[in-house]
Structure formats: structure tokens, C-alpha cells
Amino acid sequence: MLCFDAHFLACLAVGILVVAYVLRNLIVLLATQYVSPLKALRSPPSPSFLFGNLREMYQQENTGLLFDWEDTYGHTYAYRGFLGGYRLITTDLAAITHILAHPERFQKPDFVRESLAAMGAGSESVLTTESDVHARQRRILAPAFTAAHIRTLHPIFWDKAAELLERWTHLANDQKGLCLSVDVLPWLSKATLDAIGLAGFGYQFNALSGKNDELADAYHLIFSTARKLAVRTILETWIPLLRRFRPHSEVMDRARAHLTRVGVELIEERKLTMAVELNKDGPYQSLQEYPRQTRPRDLLSILVQSNMASFASQRMTTPEVLCQISTFLIAGYETTASALTWCLYALAHDHAAQHHLRAALQAIPRDSPTLDDDIAKLEHLDWVVREALRLHAPVTWTMRVAMEVDDVPVDNPFTDRWGTVCNSVRVNKGDIITVPIQAINKSKRIWGEDARSFRPERWRNPPESFKNGLWSNMLTFLGGSRGCIGYRFALAEMKIFLYTLVRNFEFSAEKGVVIEKVFNIVARPIVKPANPTTAIPTPTNTGPTATSAPPPNMMPLLIRPVEAFSDIGDAADFPDGNQ
């Protein structure tokens, strides 16, 4: 009997240890939440013990939730996360500056890094690494994103923009002067995927032409498996074992395996090419002897050079290189496609701004010998791009976790739930912080009463109150050492596509179509019927691989060639006639 009891107790102890190991993240979370000083902050009521305010947060871009919360609780407050844990959210500029300026104290939470890795970035990507590893990777990658190198990529952007224009023109001609309903999102996604494939890696996706490509299909699969906020999503965050049993996990694994296979092929092909160049250009025995000023600056060459480097400070391992390839393919097309989609959406709802932009674009001849410089310096185009990225940031928020106890300063004192006036926010190690990018970009305190309106001319005299962020005094590309390294690439590509498309097409919104945002790494549009009983309209064409069923993410717009109008500025013939 004693032997049986001892055996039972031993098994019980092992079982408890196994459960504790599996639930270790959850246990740490509960302990952190119990002692968090964020409990002293004012906060909205929590509708769910399990979800807290997370369901509301998921829809906040469609409901204006964060604006309502700020009006009620001030610029610095807490909302509730999983199992009622308090999370800091602030739009105070001093607090945001402090958080972004100290990446060693405030890092991406593990669950955010795991989510990005699972979406294709990998665990050793510049998106998912921290501290010295991140700094080393960013230093190695920097030459591929200088202004001078981005200019060498312009011909690729022009070619893909012209190809998209040709396809839309062909579709529009079939309409014989009538408006054409086009789902612009998949078209722009295919065009920007082709562009990053060629510009970064010399890879031909041929997505815009409609040719099947396994790698393009793999990326489509990754972005089409967005998970709604659900119990499973939350539990996977804190119980990593559950991630092994995700729906579509086998299909996703195959997609990621294909990404790895293509990445290895790209690396090996570029190594052979570089070896030939070494032998052709001189008696160089190694890459280190090759003159630095004449080394290739494209992204793939820089990655391969780092893989072959002798010094640890200049070297990336093969797994690291593979992660960067996947990361920049994803970031290089999905974010730009999202930004262009929302920019056309904004112009479709403001025909006056669209007319002014088109007039400015048409003043620059397509055969101008200084076309690239003319576009870069075109004031009104710059205003439209800035305003669209302010109102419709592809990434609407980001998260950080405190790595140590800290007092986060604020510009404006706030009152906590006990009535105490505070000049800083105390955070403990493990406390989670949300940086509300879009809420800051639309803050009335910064941008004025019309902050949530599309008004490109505001950039004639932008506000002086906010001198933060990597670009244009806003947080769309974040800031600090974790700011978007590829922002120049995205801006150049956007301007070339807008010059090509808006110069030649009128865009308008379809009457009665309501567009909302859903989130799967970036903000993607969906159609919500104004009346729940109304069927979602299916655009005439959704891209080279259109099907009869409407896609879950879509942006249907009405387009018509400019020459179809007797007066370019007249939009009266569009069904909704919005101006």
C-alpha cells in the first residue's frame, strides 16, 4: 500500500510539473497582472473576464473606440486583456517618445514576435529579433535602403505600374465608356508582389500576368488564413503548445517550407553569380577583397554578402538570411498594397482632391527626362501620400512589453482612478503597452478638429506640436531604432503607381458600399452591406485569378479612363456623384 501511495504521489508530482511547464507563460502572466501598478489607472469597463476589452479593440478602427475612451479617460489609461490583465495605452507624445527611444527597455512581446514569425517572417527576422541581434541585422541591411539605391529600382516600379495600367485599360475599354467595378486590392497586391520580387531578389512572380507561381500562392495562403479573435487565439498566446494544433497548420507548414526552398535557391544562385563577378572583375580571392564601392547593393546581394562575411559583426547565418528574404517579400508587397488601396479609397471619396492631384500629375509629361525628380518634388502628390498614410496607416498599432521597472514620463499630467495627479506612469517588468499608431495619427489634439478627415492641403502648414516618428511627424513608419527600414522603398513605389493610375483613371466609390477594416498584420478592407440583408456586391473583375465568389478582403471601386469624360473634373456621371 505504501509503495502504491509513493508511486501515485510521484506520478502526481510529475503531472503537476508537466502542467506547470505547459502553463508557465499563463502562470507568469497571472502573477504579473496581480502586482501590476497599471491597476491604478482609469479604465473602461471590461465586458468579459476571459477577453477583457480585446474584442472591442479588434474592431476599434471601425467604431472609433479609442477616441471615445480618450474623451472619457484621458490620454493615458488602461484597458483589460486576457483574464482581466491591465494594459497601458497612451497617446501622450512624451510617453510614446520615451517608449520608442528605449528599445532595450520596451521590446516586442513574445506573442507578437511568434505571430509575426508564424506569418512567414521567421524567428530570426529583423522584425522579430531584439537588442544587439536586431541592431546587427539592421546595420547590414541598411545599404539596400539608401535613397541612392532606391532610385535604381524606379524602372521596376514604372514597368509594373504600366502593366497594371494596361490591364485596367483593357478591362475598361470592354465597358464602352461605362464605369467599371474593380476590386483594386488583389490587383495592387499582385503588382507590388511582382515589384518586390524583382527589386529585392530578381525573382519573377508574374502574379500580375495571372501566371501560377507556387511562391505567390504560398503568400496568398498565409494572408488568407487570418484568424478572428476567439478563445483559441487568446489561449495560443499564453499556452504555446496549442499552436501545434492550429487549423490549416499542415497547409501553412507546406507554404513556409516552399518559401524556405525558394529562398535557398535564390541564395545559391546569387552566390554563383557573385563568384563569376569576382573572377571577371579582378584576381579577388574572397568577397572581402572586392572593392566595397563597387559591390552590388540590391537586397539579395547584401544578404548573400553577409552570409559569406568573415567577421561576426558583418555576418548573417543562412537561417537569418532566409528569414530576411521572407520578411521583405511580405513587408515589401502587403504593406504597400494596403497603403495604395486605402489611398485610392480616400481619393474615390473626395473628387475635389482627386481632381487637383490629377491636374498636378498631368502637368508633368510622361516622357520628361527628369520624371523621377519631378514626381519626388511634386508638392500635391506628396501631400496626398502623407495624408493617406496618416489616415490609413497599414499597421494601426504595435505593442511593447516592459523588460524592467520604469517610470514613463508624460507631457500632460493625468489623474488615476484614485484621483491622484500623475506626472509619469510606473510599469513593472512584464507589463504590456499598446502604442496606438492610428489614434495618434488622427488625434485632434495634434491635427485639429478635422483630424479624421482627408484633407491633403493640411500639409501646407503641418502642426508643430509633434516632432516624432521616422517620417513626416507621424507614426505610420514608427520611429527610433525600430522604425520601418523600407519606408523610402514604399514611398517611391506609391508615388510612381499613383502617378500612373490617377493620371489616367477616375476613381469613385460604389453607392451603398460600406468599407470596414480587418487586421492580419496590416489593415485590409472588407465590404460590409449597409443593410444586413443586402448581398455584398461582386466587382466586375478582382484580378487575374478572379472567381465567382467574392473574396473575404476586397475594395471595390468604380473606375473609368479619364478621356471618357468631357470634363476631367466632372464626376456627376458616377452613380453616387460624391465630390
C-alpha positions in Angstrom: 0.0 0.0 0.0 2.8 2.4 0.9 4.5 1.6 -2.4 1.3 2.3 -4.3 0.9 5.7 -2.4 4.5 6.6 -3.2 4.1 5.7 -6.9 0.8 7.7 -7.0 2.4 10.7 -5.4 5.4 10.6 -7.7 3.1 10.4 -10.8 1.0 13.3 -9.3 4.2 15.4 -8.8 5.4 14.7 -12.3 1.9 15.6 -13.7 1.9 18.9 -11.7 5.3 19.8 -13.1 4.3 19.0 -16.6 1.1 21.1 -16.3 3.1 23.9 -14.7 5.7 23.7 -17.6 2.9 23.8 -20.3 1.1 26.6 -18.5 4.3 28.5 -17.5 3.5 31.6 -19.6 0.0 31.7 -18.2 1.3 31.4 -14.7 3.8 34.2 -15.2 1.0 36.3 -16.8 -1.3 35.9 -13.8 1.5 36.8 -11.4 2.5 39.9 -13.3 -1.1 41.1 -13.6 -1.7 40.6 -9.9 1.0 43.1 -8.9 0.9 45.5 -11.9 0.8 49.2 -11.0 -1.3 49.7 -14.1 -4.3 48.6 -12.0 -4.2 52.2 -10.6 -5.1 53.7 -13.9 -8.5 54.7 -15.0 -10.0 52.1 -17.4 -13.2 51.3 -19.3 -15.4 48.5 -18.0 -14.5 45.0 -19.1 -17.3 43.1 -20.8 -15.6 39.7 -20.4 -13.4 38.1 -17.8 -11.7 36.0 -20.5 -11.3 38.5 -23.3 -11.4 41.8 -21.3 -11.7 44.6 -23.9 -9.9 42.7 -26.7 -13.0 42.0 -28.8 -13.7 45.8 -28.8 -10.1 46.6 -29.6 -10.2 44.3 -32.6 -12.9 46.5 -34.1 -11.7 49.9 -32.8 -10.8 51.2 -36.2 -14.4 50.8 -37.4 -16.1 52.0 -34.2 -13.9 54.9 -33.1 -13.5 53.2 -29.7 -10.1 54.7 -28.8 -11.4 58.2 -29.4 -14.3 57.6 -27.1 -12.0 56.1 -24.5 -9.6 59.1 -24.7 -12.5 61.5 -24.3 -13.7 59.6 -21.2 -10.5 58.5 -19.5 -7.8 60.9 -20.8 -4.7 60.4 -22.9 -3.2 57.7 -20.6 -5.3 54.9 -19.2 -5.5 51.1 -19.1 -7.7 48.6 -20.9 -8.2 44.9 -20.0 -6.6 42.0 -21.8 -6.7 38.2 -21.3 -8.1 37.2 -17.9 -8.6 40.8 -16.9 -5.0 41.9 -17.1 -4.4 45.7 -17.3 -2.5 47.0 -20.4 -1.3 50.5 -20.7 -2.4 52.6 -23.7 -1.3 56.2 -24.2 -1.4 58.9 -26.8 0.8 61.2 -24.8 3.7 62.2 -27.0 6.4 62.3 -24.3 5.4 58.8 -23.3 5.4 57.5 -26.8 8.8 59.1 -27.5 10.2 57.5 -24.3 8.9 54.0 -25.2 10.2 54.1 -28.8 13.5 55.6 -27.8 14.4 52.8 -25.4 14.0 49.6 -27.3 16.2 47.7 -24.7 13.6 48.5 -22.0 10.5 48.1 -24.2 10.6 45.1 -26.6 8.0 43.3 -28.7 6.1 40.8 -26.5 6.9 37.2 -27.2 3.4 36.5 -28.5 3.7 39.3 -31.1 7.1 38.0 -32.3 5.7 34.5 -32.5 2.7 35.7 -34.5 5.0 37.5 -37.0 7.2 34.5 -37.2 4.3 32.2 -37.9 3.0 34.5 -40.7 6.2 33.9 -42.6 8.8 36.3 -41.1 10.6 33.6 -39.1 12.1 33.8 -35.7 15.4 35.3 -36.8 13.9 38.2 -38.9 14.7 41.8 -38.4 11.0 42.1 -37.5 11.3 39.5 -34.6 14.8 39.9 -33.2 15.8 42.3 -30.4 18.7 44.1 -28.9 22.2 43.5 -30.4 21.0 40.9 -32.9 18.4 43.4 -34.3 21.0 46.2 -34.4 23.5 44.0 -36.3 20.9 42.9 -38.8 19.7 46.4 -39.4 23.2 47.7 -39.9 23.9 45.0 -42.5 20.6 45.7 -44.4 20.9 49.5 -44.4 22.8 49.9 -47.7 19.9 48.3 -49.6 17.5 51.0 -48.5 19.5 54.2 -49.1 17.9 56.9 -51.2 20.5 56.4 -53.9 19.8 52.7 -54.2 16.1 53.1 -54.2 16.4 55.4 -57.3 17.9 52.5 -59.2 14.7 50.5 -58.6 12.4 53.1 -60.1 12.4 51.4 -63.6 10.9 48.2 -62.0 8.2 50.3 -60.3 7.4 52.1 -63.6 7.2 48.8 -65.5 4.8 47.2 -63.0 2.6 50.4 -62.8 2.4 50.5 -66.6 1.5 46.8 -66.7 -1.3 47.4 -64.2 -2.5 50.4 -66.2 -2.6 48.4 -69.4 -4.7 45.6 -67.8 -7.2 48.1 -66.3 -7.4 50.0 -69.6 -8.2 46.7 -71.4 -11.0 45.9 -68.9 -12.3 49.5 -69.1 -12.4 49.5 -72.9 -14.7 46.5 -72.8 -17.2 48.7 -70.9 -17.6 51.1 -73.8 -17.4 54.2 -71.6 -19.4 52.9 -68.7 -18.0 52.7 -65.2 -16.1 49.5 -64.4 -16.3 48.0 -60.9 -12.9 46.7 -60.0 -11.6 45.2 -56.7 -8.4 47.1 -56.6 -6.9 45.2 -53.6 -5.9 42.0 -55.4 -4.6 43.8 -58.4 -2.4 46.1 -56.3 -1.2 43.1 -54.2 -0.1 41.3 -57.4 1.6 44.3 -58.8 3.5 45.1 -55.6 4.4 41.4 -55.2 5.9 41.4 -58.7 7.8 44.6 -57.8 9.4 43.4 -54.6 10.3 40.1 -56.2 12.2 41.8 -58.9 13.6 44.8 -57.0 14.8 42.9 -54.0 15.6 39.4 -55.3 15.5 39.3 -59.0 12.6 36.8 -58.7 9.8 36.7 -61.3 6.4 36.1 -59.6 4.4 37.0 -62.7 1.5 37.5 -60.4 0.0 40.4 -62.4 0.1 38.5 -65.6 -2.0 35.7 -64.0 0.6 33.0 -64.2 0.6 30.5 -61.4 3.6 30.6 -59.1 3.9 28.4 -56.0 5.6 31.1 -54.0 2.9 33.7 -54.8 0.3 31.1 -53.9 2.1 30.4 -50.6 2.0 34.1 -49.7 -1.7 34.3 -50.7 -2.4 31.3 -48.4 -0.5 32.9 -45.4 -2.6 36.2 -45.7 -5.9 34.4 -46.4 -5.7 32.5 -43.1 -6.3 35.4 -40.9 -7.8 34.3 -37.6 -10.7 36.1 -35.9 -10.3 37.0 -32.3 -11.5 33.9 -30.5 -10.8 31.8 -27.4 -8.4 29.7 -29.3 -6.4 32.8 -30.5 -6.0 34.1 -26.9 -5.2 30.7 -25.5 -2.5 30.1 -28.1 -0.8 33.3 -27.0 -0.3 32.1 -23.4 -0.2 28.3 -24.0 2.3 27.8 -26.8 1.6 24.0 -27.1 -1.8 24.8 -28.6 -0.1 26.4 -31.6 0.8 22.9 -32.9 -2.9 22.1 -33.4 -4.0 25.2 -35.3 -6.4 24.8 -38.2 -4.6 24.9 -41.6 -1.3 24.2 -39.7 -0.2 21.5 -42.2 -1.1 23.7 -45.2 0.7 26.6 -43.6 3.8 24.4 -42.9 3.9 23.4 -46.6 3.6 27.1 -47.6 6.5 28.0 -45.3 8.6 25.0 -46.5 8.1 26.2 -50.0 9.3 29.7 -49.0 12.4 28.2 -47.5 13.1 26.1 -50.6 12.8 29.1 -52.9 15.0 31.2 -50.5 17.7 28.6 -50.6 17.6 28.5 -54.4 17.9 32.3 -54.5 20.9 32.3 -52.2 22.7 29.6 -54.1 22.1 31.3 -57.5 23.3 34.6 -56.3 26.4 33.1 -54.7 27.3 31.6 -58.1 26.7 34.9 -59.8 28.9 36.8 -57.4 31.6 34.2 -57.8 31.6 34.8 -61.5 31.8 38.6 -60.9 34.7 38.2 -58.6 36.7 36.3 -61.2 35.7 38.7 -64.0 36.5 41.9 -62.3 39.9 41.0 -60.8 42.0 38.4 -59.1 40.0 38.6 -55.9 40.2 35.6 -53.6 37.3 36.5 -51.4 34.4 38.9 -51.1 36.4 41.0 -48.5 38.9 41.9 -51.2 36.2 43.1 -53.6 36.1 46.9 -53.6 33.3 48.0 -51.3 32.2 50.8 -53.5 31.5 48.5 -56.4 29.7 45.7 -54.6 26.1 45.1 -55.6 23.6 47.0 -53.4 20.4 45.0 -54.1 18.9 43.3 -51.0 19.7 39.8 -52.0 23.3 40.5 -52.8 23.7 42.3 -49.5 22.2 39.3 -47.7 24.4 36.8 -49.5 27.5 39.0 -48.9 26.7 39.0 -45.2 26.3 35.2 -45.3 29.8 34.9 -46.7 31.4 37.6 -44.4 34.3 36.6 -42.2 33.6 38.9 -39.2 30.7 38.1 -36.9 29.6 41.8 -36.8 29.0 41.6 -40.6 27.7 38.1 -40.9 24.2 36.6 -41.0 23.7 32.9 -40.8 21.8 31.1 -43.5 18.6 30.8 -41.3 18.8 34.5 -40.7 19.2 35.3 -44.4 16.2 33.1 -45.2 14.1 34.9 -42.6 15.1 38.3 -44.1 14.1 37.1 -47.6 10.6 36.0 -46.4 10.2 39.2 -44.3 11.0 41.6 -47.0 8.9 39.8 -49.6 5.9 40.0 -47.2 6.5 43.6 -46.0 7.5 44.8 -49.4 4.2 44.0 -51.0 1.5 43.7 -48.5 2.1 46.9 -46.7 2.5 48.9 -49.9 -0.6 47.3 -51.5 -2.6 48.2 -48.4 -1.4 51.8 -48.4 -2.2 52.2 -52.2 -5.6 50.6 -51.7 -6.6 53.0 -48.9 -5.1 56.0 -50.8 -7.4 55.2 -53.8 -10.3 54.7 -51.4 -9.7 58.2 -49.9 -9.4 59.8 -53.4 -12.6 58.0 -54.5 -14.5 59.7 -51.7 -13.0 63.1 -52.4 -13.3 64.0 -56.1 -12.1 67.6 -55.5 -8.8 66.3 -54.0 -8.6 63.7 -56.8 -9.1 66.4 -59.5 -6.4 68.6 -58.0 -4.0 65.8 -57.8 -4.7 64.7 -61.4 -4.2 68.2 -62.7 -0.8 68.3 -61.0 0.1 64.9 -62.4 -0.9 65.8 -65.9 1.3 68.9 -65.8 4.3 66.5 -65.8 4.8 64.8 -69.2 5.3 61.1 -69.1 8.4 61.5 -71.3 10.0 64.2 -69.2 13.8 63.5 -68.9 13.6 64.4 -65.2 10.4 62.5 -64.5 11.6 60.8 -61.3 12.8 64.1 -59.8 9.6 65.9 -60.9 7.5 63.3 -59.1 9.7 63.3 -56.0 9.3 67.1 -55.8 5.6 67.3 -56.7 4.1 69.0 -53.7 0.5 68.0 -54.2 1.4 64.3 -54.7 3.4 64.4 -51.6 0.5 65.9 -49.6 -1.9 63.2 -50.8 0.6 60.4 -49.9 1.2 61.9 -46.5 -2.5 62.4 -45.8 -3.5 58.9 -46.9 -0.7 57.3 -44.8 -1.8 59.4 -41.8 -5.5 58.4 -42.0 -4.9 54.9 -43.2 -1.7 53.5 -41.6 -1.2 49.9 -42.9 -0.2 48.9 -39.3 -2.6 50.6 -36.9 -1.0 49.8 -33.6 2.0 48.0 -32.1 2.8 46.5 -28.7 5.7 46.5 -26.3 6.4 44.7 -23.1 8.4 46.3 -20.2 11.7 44.5 -19.7 12.3 46.2 -16.3 10.6 48.5 -13.9 10.4 52.0 -15.3 8.7 55.4 -14.9 7.3 56.5 -18.3 7.2 60.4 -18.4 4.2 62.3 -19.8 3.8 65.7 -21.3 0.5 66.4 -19.7 -0.3 65.2 -16.1 -3.2 62.8 -15.8 -5.5 61.6 -13.0 -5.6 58.0 -11.9 -8.6 56.0 -10.7 -7.9 57.3 -7.1 -7.9 60.9 -8.1 -4.1 61.3 -7.8 -2.5 63.6 -10.4 0.4 61.8 -12.0 3.4 63.1 -14.0 4.6 59.6 -15.1 3.3 56.0 -15.4 5.0 53.3 -13.4 5.3 50.0 -15.2 6.6 46.7 -13.9 8.6 44.1 -15.8 6.2 42.1 -17.9 3.5 44.9 -18.2 2.1 45.2 -21.8 1.9 48.5 -23.6 -0.1 49.4 -26.7 1.2 52.1 -29.0 -1.9 53.3 -30.8 -0.4 54.4 -34.1 -3.6 55.3 -35.9 -5.2 57.0 -32.9 -2.2 59.3 -32.6 -2.2 59.9 -36.3 -5.8 61.0 -36.0 -5.6 62.9 -32.7 -7.5 66.1 -32.6 -5.0 67.4 -30.0 -2.3 67.2 -32.7 -4.1 67.7 -36.0 -7.1 69.9 -35.1 -10.8 69.3 -35.2 -10.8 67.9 -38.8 -8.1 65.3 -37.8 -10.3 62.4 -39.0 -11.0 64.0 -42.4 -9.0 63.5 -45.6 -7.5 67.0 -46.3 -4.2 66.9 -48.2 -3.7 70.6 -48.1 -3.2 70.4 -44.3 0.4 69.6 -45.2 1.0 73.1 -46.5 1.3 74.0 -42.8 1.6 70.9 -40.7 1.3 71.1 -36.9 4.5 71.9 -34.9 3.3 70.0 -31.8 4.5 66.6 -32.9 8.1 66.1 -33.9 8.3 62.3 -33.6 8.2 59.4 -35.9 10.6 58.3 -38.7 8.8 60.3 -41.4 6.6 63.3 -41.7 6.0 63.8 -38.0 3.7 60.8 -37.7 3.9 57.2 -36.5 2.9 55.4 -39.7 6.5 54.1 -40.1 7.1 54.2 -36.3 10.4 55.8 -35.1 13.6 55.2 -33.3 15.8 52.2 -34.0 12.8 50.0 -34.9 11.3 52.4 -37.5 10.5 50.9 -40.9 13.8 50.4 -42.7 12.0 50.2 -46.1 10.0 53.4 -45.9 11.8 55.0 -48.8 11.1 52.0 -51.0 7.4 52.2 -50.1 7.1 55.9 -50.8 8.8 55.8 -54.1 6.7 52.9 -55.3 3.5 54.5 -54.1 4.2 57.8 -55.9 5.0 56.1 -59.2 1.9 53.9 -59.0 -0.3 56.9 -58.2 1.2 59.0 -61.0 0.4 56.2 -63.4 -3.1 55.3 -62.2 -4.6 58.6 -61.1 -3.3 60.4 -64.1 -5.3 58.0 -66.4 -8.3 56.9 -64.4 -11.1 58.5 -62.4 -12.0 56.6 -59.2 -15.3 56.7 -57.3 -16.9 54.7 -54.5 -19.9 52.5 -55.2 -23.1 53.8 -53.8 -24.3 52.0 -50.7 -21.0 50.1 -50.2 -19.6 50.4 -46.7 -15.9 49.5 -46.2 -14.5 48.4 -42.9 -11.1 47.3 -41.8 -9.9 43.9 -40.5 -6.4 43.1 -39.4 -4.0 40.4 -40.4 -0.6 42.1 -39.9 -1.9 45.1 -41.9 -5.3 46.8 -42.2 -7.2 45.1 -45.0 -10.6 46.2 -46.3 -13.8 44.2 -46.3 -17.3 45.1 -47.6 -20.0 45.4 -45.1 -23.5 45.7 -46.5 -25.3 48.9 -45.3 -28.3 46.6 -44.8 -27.6 43.1 -43.3 -30.0 41.6 -45.9 -28.1 43.2 -48.8 -25.7 41.0 -50.7 -22.1 42.1 -50.9 -21.6 43.4 -54.5 -19.1 41.4 -56.6 -16.8 43.6 -58.7 -16.6 43.1 -62.4 -13.0 41.9 -62.0 -11.0 41.1 -59.0 -7.7 40.4 -60.7 -6.1 37.8 -62.9 -7.4 34.9 -60.8 -11.0 36.1 -60.2 -13.6 33.6 -59.1 -17.4 33.9 -58.8 -17.3 34.1 -55.0 -16.3 37.5 -53.5 -13.0 37.4 -51.6 -13.1 38.0 -47.8 -10.9 41.1 -48.3 -11.9 43.4 -51.1 -12.0 47.1 -52.1 -14.5 47.6 -55.0 -14.1 50.9 -56.7 -15.6 52.4 -59.9 -13.1 53.4 -62.4 -13.2 55.0 -65.9 -10.5 56.3 -68.2 -10.0 60.0 -67.9 -10.6 60.5 -71.6 -14.1 59.1 -71.2 -15.1 62.4 -69.6 -15.8 65.6 -71.5 -14.7 67.4 -68.4 -12.0 65.7 -66.3 -13.2 67.3 -63.1 -16.8 66.3 -63.6 -17.8 63.2 -61.5 -21.5 63.6 -62.0 -21.8 60.5 -64.1 -20.6 58.3 -61.2 -23.5 56.6 -59.5 -23.0 58.3 -56.1 -21.8 61.6 -57.5 -19.7 62.2 -54.4 -17.5 65.3 -54.5 
